[in-house]
Amino acid sequence: MVNEVAGRGYENFARRSKQIRRIGVVAVHDVQHNGFCSRAPTSSSPKCHVAVGLSAVAEPTANSRPHLCLVDHSYHKTTASNRFLLDLLGRGAELTVLHDQQWNGGPPVTARAINAVNADAVVFFQIRPQRALLARLRCRNLTWVPMRDDISTRSKRWQKLRPFGLKIISFSGEIEELAEAAGLACLRLRYYPPALKLIPSRGPAPTVLWWYRHADISLPLVESLIGEQTIAELIIRHAPDPGQPVLHLPKDAYRRWPIREVHGWLEPEKYRELVEPATHVIAPRLIEGIGLPVLEAMARGQCVIAANRPTMNEYITHEDTGLLYEPETPKQIELAAGAGCGQRAHEQVTQGHARWQSESSDILPFILQRIERRNPLVAIHRLRNDIRD
């Protein structure tokens, strides 16, 4: 069971929960774990119950399953990039999700809201927990799931988290190194989605899909990567992240290649129609947390063109399972060299997903395993005298 609650709204709900029982059902994200499509109801999605004036909450359960509190960005309700973790944890635990809204100028999740959940363990998904927040939590069983695209690599910042007994679930080798150097307990995993149906042929000339998500992957960069090569079509998906500028194509771009443009978030069927014709997919960011759009392209048997940066270079071997480039010195990348990459990438995802299904069973026991805090009073004293985190 998954309970999704807006940051501060849970405090009011905690006082009213005895009166709230069953109040309707809302659908959650599409079961296809991708950052391209929009929210869409599915018969296999977990059910949530809605209380008027709040986000979704579940009716109380009488079973003895552990209760987890997951602190997450509310933007993931749109991208569904957290769905694989919600599904996994929801199978073995009662899960309450508190949505942090700071990314769009909204309120953060407070210690009071987390304490109101009264969970057996607290999990921070992507959001870096501040020491001031950790010091105020009653729950001492804490886990952080950091993403490589949204972390500090300064070792001192990681070391300051050690006294709170914070555990790390890592989807990147670099994060694992940072955690271990700081003396933090770390569970290293590599996520793979299920392999999708392999399309044997997509035509003689390359068709390139580019999701314009971040200004770092710009039109001049794409022009450098394609160069003078002939392509059948450039498919551009206009769906920038919050805070990123809108992409405006100059007229000469339309003369250079056949271009098809799509704007906004798509329903699953429309999404599949958009992405399946592509032979090559440009990774939408220079650095990824897990890189679900990249993994899904590999799962479809498409050749991914990605920056030689985490986590893409942890999944892709150049000219074997994809094509890597140096973003500081981009130059034409030979699309023909990716001819067999999609097939091999598809095989890698097939094997990787089998390993993930086995290894992912370690996640819940790791979260529930409590690490005793080391000198918490000293940590809090230092916090009060340290204005910089």
C-alpha positions as CSV (number, residue, x, y, z in Angstrom):
1,M,0.0,0.0,0.0
2,V,1.4,3.4,-1.0
3,N,0.3,6.6,0.8
4,E,1.2,9.8,-1.0
5,V,1.0,13.0,1.2
6,A,2.1,16.6,0.5
7,G,4.8,17.8,2.9
8,R,3.0,19.8,5.6
9,G,-0.4,18.4,4.9
10,Y,0.3,15.2,6.8
11,E,0.5,17.0,10.1
12,N,-3.2,18.0,9.9
13,F,-4.1,14.5,8.5
14,A,-2.4,12.8,11.5
15,R,-5.0,14.5,13.8
16,R,-7.9,13.6,11.5
17,S,-6.9,10.0,10.5
18,K,-9.2,8.4,13.0
19,Q,-12.2,9.9,11.1
20,I,-10.9,9.1,7.7
21,R,-11.4,5.6,6.4
22,R,-12.1,4.9,2.8
23,I,-12.4,8.0,0.5
24,G,-12.1,7.1,-3.1
25,V,-9.2,5.9,-5.3
26,V,-6.8,7.8,-7.5
27,A,-4.6,6.2,-10.2
28,V,-0.9,6.7,-10.1
29,H,1.9,6.6,-12.7
30,D,2.0,4.4,-15.7
31,V,3.7,1.1,-14.9
32,Q,6.1,1.7,-17.8
33,H,9.1,3.2,-15.8
34,N,10.1,6.1,-18.1
35,G,10.6,9.8,-17.9
36,F,8.9,10.5,-21.2
37,C,5.3,9.7,-20.7
38,S,2.7,11.4,-18.5
39,R,0.7,10.0,-15.6
40,A,-1.8,7.5,-16.8
41,P,-4.0,5.1,-14.8
42,T,-3.3,1.4,-15.0
43,S,-5.0,-1.6,-13.6
44,S,-1.7,-2.8,-12.0
45,S,-0.8,0.5,-10.3
46,P,-1.0,0.6,-6.4
47,K,-4.2,2.1,-5.0
48,C,-4.1,5.3,-3.0
49,H,-7.0,6.8,-1.0
50,V,-7.7,10.6,-1.2
51,A,-8.6,12.9,1.6
52,V,-10.1,16.2,0.7
53,G,-7.6,19.0,1.0
54,L,-4.6,16.7,1.2
55,S,-2.7,14.4,-1.2
56,A,-3.5,10.7,-1.3
57,V,-3.5,8.7,2.0
58,A,-4.3,5.1,2.7
59,E,-6.7,3.7,5.2
60,P,-5.1,2.1,8.2
61,T,-3.9,-1.4,7.9
62,A,-4.2,-4.2,10.5
63,N,-1.3,-6.2,9.3
64,S,2.2,-6.2,10.9
65,R,4.2,-5.1,7.9
66,P,6.9,-2.5,8.6
67,H,5.9,1.2,8.0
68,L,8.3,3.3,5.9
69,C,8.3,7.1,5.3
70,L,9.7,8.1,1.9
71,V,10.6,11.7,1.4
72,D,10.6,12.5,-2.3
73,H,10.4,15.4,-4.8
74,S,6.8,16.0,-5.9
75,Y,8.1,16.4,-9.5
76,H,8.5,12.6,-9.6
77,K,4.7,12.4,-9.6
78,T,5.1,13.6,-13.2
79,T,8.2,11.8,-14.4
80,A,7.4,8.5,-12.6
81,S,11.2,8.0,-12.2
82,N,10.6,6.7,-8.6
83,R,7.9,4.2,-9.6
84,F,10.2,1.2,-9.6
85,L,11.2,1.9,-6.0
86,L,7.6,2.6,-4.8
87,D,6.4,-0.6,-6.4
88,L,9.3,-2.6,-4.8
89,L,8.9,-1.2,-1.3
90,G,5.1,-1.2,-1.4
91,R,5.2,-5.0,-1.8
92,G,6.8,-5.5,1.5
93,A,5.9,-2.5,3.6
94,E,3.3,0.1,4.4
95,L,4.7,3.2,2.6
96,T,3.9,6.8,3.2
97,V,5.3,9.3,0.7
98,L,5.9,12.9,1.7
99,H,6.4,15.2,-1.2
100,D,9.0,18.0,-1.0
101,Q,8.0,20.9,-3.2
102,Q,11.1,23.1,-3.0
103,W,12.0,22.5,-6.6
104,N,9.1,24.8,-7.7
105,G,9.3,27.3,-4.8
106,G,6.9,25.3,-2.6
107,P,7.5,24.1,1.0
108,P,10.0,21.5,2.1
109,V,9.1,18.4,4.1
110,T,9.6,19.3,7.8
111,A,10.8,17.2,10.6
112,R,7.4,17.6,12.2
113,A,5.7,16.0,9.2
114,I,8.1,13.1,9.2
115,N,7.7,12.5,12.9
116,A,3.9,12.5,12.5
117,V,4.2,9.5,10.3
118,N,5.7,7.5,13.2
119,A,7.5,5.2,10.7
120,D,9.9,2.3,11.4
121,A,12.3,3.8,9.0
122,V,12.7,7.0,6.9
123,V,14.0,7.0,3.4
124,F,15.1,10.1,1.5
125,F,14.9,9.5,-2.2
126,Q,17.3,11.8,-4.1
127,I,16.7,14.6,-1.7
128,R,19.8,15.2,0.4
129,P,18.8,15.3,4.0
130,Q,20.2,18.3,5.9
131,R,21.8,17.7,9.2
132,A,19.5,20.2,10.9
133,L,16.5,18.0,9.8
134,L,18.2,14.7,10.8
135,A,18.9,16.1,14.3
136,R,15.1,16.7,14.8
137,L,13.9,13.3,13.7
138,R,12.6,10.8,16.3
139,C,13.1,7.9,14.0
140,R,16.8,6.8,14.1
141,N,16.6,4.4,11.2
142,L,17.6,6.6,8.2
143,T,18.5,5.8,4.6
144,W,19.4,8.1,1.7
145,V,19.1,7.1,-2.0
146,P,21.2,9.8,-3.6
147,M,21.4,10.4,-7.4
148,R,24.7,11.1,-9.1
149,D,23.3,14.2,-10.9
150,D,22.2,15.9,-7.7
151,I,25.0,15.4,-5.1
152,S,28.1,17.1,-3.8
153,T,31.4,15.1,-4.3
154,R,33.0,17.0,-1.4
155,S,34.1,14.2,1.0
156,K,33.6,16.5,4.1
157,R,29.9,16.9,3.4
158,W,29.5,13.1,3.4
159,Q,31.5,12.6,6.5
160,K,29.3,15.1,8.4
161,L,26.4,12.6,7.8
162,R,28.1,9.8,9.6
163,P,27.1,10.5,13.2
164,F,23.4,10.2,12.3
165,G,23.8,6.5,11.3
166,L,22.6,7.4,7.8
167,K,22.8,4.4,5.3
168,I,23.2,4.8,1.6
169,I,21.6,2.9,-1.3
170,S,23.8,3.6,-4.3
171,F,23.0,3.3,-8.0
172,S,26.4,4.6,-9.1
173,G,29.9,3.4,-8.5
174,E,31.1,7.0,-7.7
175,I,28.4,7.3,-5.0
176,E,29.6,4.0,-3.5
177,E,33.1,5.3,-3.3
178,L,32.0,8.5,-1.6
179,A,29.9,6.6,0.9
180,E,32.6,4.1,1.8
181,A,35.2,6.8,2.1
182,A,33.0,8.6,4.6
183,G,32.4,5.4,6.6
184,L,28.7,5.2,5.7
185,A,27.0,1.8,5.3
186,C,26.3,1.4,1.6
187,L,24.2,-1.0,-0.5
188,R,25.4,-1.0,-4.2
189,L,22.8,-1.9,-6.8
190,R,22.5,-1.6,-10.5
191,Y,18.9,-1.1,-11.8
192,Y,17.7,-2.5,-15.1
193,P,14.1,-2.3,-16.4
194,P,12.5,-5.3,-18.1
195,A,13.7,-5.7,-21.7
196,L,11.0,-4.6,-24.2
197,K,10.1,-6.2,-27.5
198,L,13.1,-5.9,-29.9
199,I,12.2,-4.3,-33.2
200,P,14.4,-6.1,-35.8
201,S,14.6,-3.3,-38.4
202,R,14.0,0.4,-38.4
203,G,15.0,1.4,-41.9
204,P,18.3,1.9,-43.7
205,A,19.0,5.5,-42.6
206,P,19.4,6.5,-38.9
207,T,16.4,8.1,-37.1
208,V,17.6,10.1,-34.1
209,L,15.4,10.9,-31.1
210,W,16.4,13.9,-28.9
211,W,14.5,14.7,-25.7
212,Y,15.2,18.3,-25.1
213,R,15.3,18.2,-21.3
214,H,18.2,20.3,-20.3
215,A,20.1,23.2,-21.9
216,D,23.4,21.3,-21.5
217,I,22.2,19.1,-24.4
218,S,21.8,22.0,-26.8
219,L,21.2,22.2,-30.6
220,P,24.8,23.1,-31.3
221,L,25.9,20.0,-29.4
222,V,23.4,17.8,-31.4
223,E,24.6,19.4,-34.6
224,S,28.2,18.5,-33.6
225,L,27.3,14.9,-32.9
226,I,25.4,14.3,-36.1
227,G,27.7,16.4,-38.3
228,E,27.3,15.9,-42.0
229,Q,25.8,12.5,-41.8
230,T,22.5,11.8,-43.5
231,I,19.6,10.9,-41.3
232,A,16.1,9.9,-42.1
233,E,14.6,12.1,-39.4
234,L,15.4,14.0,-36.2
235,I,12.6,13.6,-33.6
236,I,12.6,16.3,-31.0
237,R,10.7,15.9,-27.8
238,H,10.2,19.4,-26.2
239,A,9.8,18.7,-22.4
240,P,12.4,20.7,-20.5
241,D,12.9,20.2,-16.8
242,P,11.6,22.9,-14.4
243,G,13.8,26.0,-14.7
244,Q,15.2,25.1,-18.1
245,P,14.7,27.4,-21.1
246,V,12.4,26.6,-23.9
247,L,14.1,25.4,-27.1
248,H,13.5,27.5,-30.2
249,L,14.9,26.1,-33.5
250,P,16.3,28.4,-36.1
251,K,14.9,28.1,-39.6
252,D,18.1,26.6,-41.0
253,A,17.7,23.6,-38.7
254,Y,14.6,22.6,-40.7
255,R,16.6,22.8,-43.9
256,R,19.4,20.6,-42.5
257,W,17.3,17.6,-41.5
258,P,13.8,16.4,-41.6
259,I,12.5,17.3,-38.2
260,R,9.4,16.1,-36.3
261,E,8.6,17.9,-33.0
262,V,6.4,16.9,-30.1
263,H,5.6,19.0,-27.1
264,G,4.6,18.1,-23.6
265,W,4.0,14.8,-21.8
266,L,2.4,11.9,-23.7
267,E,0.1,9.1,-23.0
268,P,1.8,5.7,-23.1
269,E,0.5,4.7,-26.6
270,K,1.5,8.0,-28.1
271,Y,4.9,7.8,-26.4
272,R,5.6,4.4,-27.9
273,E,4.6,5.6,-31.3
274,L,7.1,8.5,-30.9
275,V,10.1,6.5,-29.7
276,E,9.9,3.2,-31.4
277,P,11.0,4.3,-34.9
278,A,14.3,5.7,-33.6
279,T,17.5,3.8,-34.2
280,H,19.6,6.2,-32.0
281,V,18.6,8.0,-28.8
282,I,20.5,11.0,-27.5
283,A,20.7,10.9,-23.7
284,P,18.8,14.0,-22.4
285,R,21.3,15.1,-19.8
286,L,25.1,15.2,-19.3
287,I,25.0,13.4,-15.9
288,E,22.2,11.0,-14.8
289,G,21.0,9.7,-11.5
290,I,20.0,6.3,-12.7
291,G,19.3,7.3,-16.3
292,L,15.9,5.7,-16.9
293,P,15.5,7.2,-20.4
294,V,18.9,5.7,-21.3
295,L,18.0,2.3,-19.9
296,E,14.6,2.2,-21.6
297,A,16.2,3.0,-25.0
298,M,18.7,0.1,-24.4
299,A,15.7,-2.1,-23.4
300,R,14.1,-1.3,-26.8
301,G,17.3,-2.3,-28.6
302,Q,18.2,1.3,-29.6
303,C,21.7,2.7,-29.7
304,V,22.2,5.4,-27.1
305,I,24.4,8.4,-27.7
306,A,25.5,9.7,-24.3
307,A,28.2,11.8,-22.6
308,N,31.0,9.9,-21.1
309,R,29.8,10.7,-17.7
310,P,28.0,8.9,-14.8
311,T,25.9,6.9,-14.8
312,M,25.7,6.4,-18.6
313,N,29.4,5.3,-18.8
314,E,28.7,2.7,-16.1
315,Y,26.1,1.0,-18.4
316,I,27.5,1.8,-21.8
317,T,30.7,0.5,-23.4
318,H,31.6,2.7,-26.4
319,E,30.9,1.1,-29.8
320,D,29.7,-2.1,-28.0
321,T,26.5,-1.3,-26.2
322,G,26.2,2.4,-27.2
323,L,28.2,5.5,-28.3
324,L,30.0,7.8,-25.9
325,Y,31.3,11.3,-26.5
326,E,33.3,13.9,-24.6
327,P,31.0,16.9,-23.9
328,E,33.8,19.4,-23.6
329,T,35.1,18.6,-27.1
330,P,32.0,17.2,-29.0
331,K,32.7,16.0,-32.5
332,Q,30.8,13.9,-35.1
333,I,30.1,10.5,-33.8
334,E,29.8,7.8,-36.4
335,L,26.2,6.7,-36.3
336,A,27.0,3.6,-38.4
337,A,29.3,2.4,-35.6
338,G,26.1,1.9,-33.5
339,A,24.6,-0.7,-35.9
340,G,25.0,-3.6,-33.6
341,C,25.0,-1.7,-30.3
342,G,21.2,-1.8,-29.9
343,Q,21.1,-5.6,-30.1
344,R,23.9,-6.0,-27.6
345,A,22.4,-3.4,-25.3
346,H,19.1,-5.3,-25.4
347,E,20.9,-8.5,-24.4
348,Q,22.7,-6.6,-21.5
349,V,19.3,-5.3,-20.2
350,T,17.8,-8.8,-20.4
351,Q,20.6,-10.2,-18.3
352,G,20.8,-7.1,-16.0
353,H,17.1,-7.2,-15.2
354,A,17.4,-10.8,-14.0
355,R,20.2,-9.8,-11.7
356,W,18.2,-6.8,-10.5
357,Q,15.2,-9.0,-9.6
358,S,17.5,-11.0,-7.4
359,E,19.5,-8.2,-5.8
360,S,16.6,-5.9,-5.2
361,S,15.4,-8.3,-2.5
362,D,18.2,-6.9,-0.4
363,I,16.7,-3.3,-0.3
364,L,14.0,-3.6,2.3
365,P,16.2,-5.6,4.8
366,F,18.9,-3.0,4.4
367,I,16.5,-0.2,5.0
368,L,15.1,-1.9,8.1
369,Q,18.6,-2.7,9.5
370,R,19.3,0.1,12.0
371,I,22.8,1.6,12.3
372,E,23.5,3.1,15.7
373,R,24.3,6.8,15.7
374,R,27.9,7.7,16.5
375,N,28.1,10.4,19.2
376,P,24.8,12.1,18.2
377,L,25.1,14.7,20.9
378,V,28.5,15.8,19.6
379,A,27.0,15.9,16.1
380,I,24.2,18.2,17.2
381,H,26.6,20.4,19.2
382,R,28.8,20.8,16.1
383,L,25.7,21.5,14.0
384,R,24.7,24.4,16.3
385,N,28.2,25.9,15.8
386,D,28.5,25.3,12.1
387,I,26.5,27.6,10.0
388,R,27.7,26.0,6.8
389,D,26.5,22.5,5.9
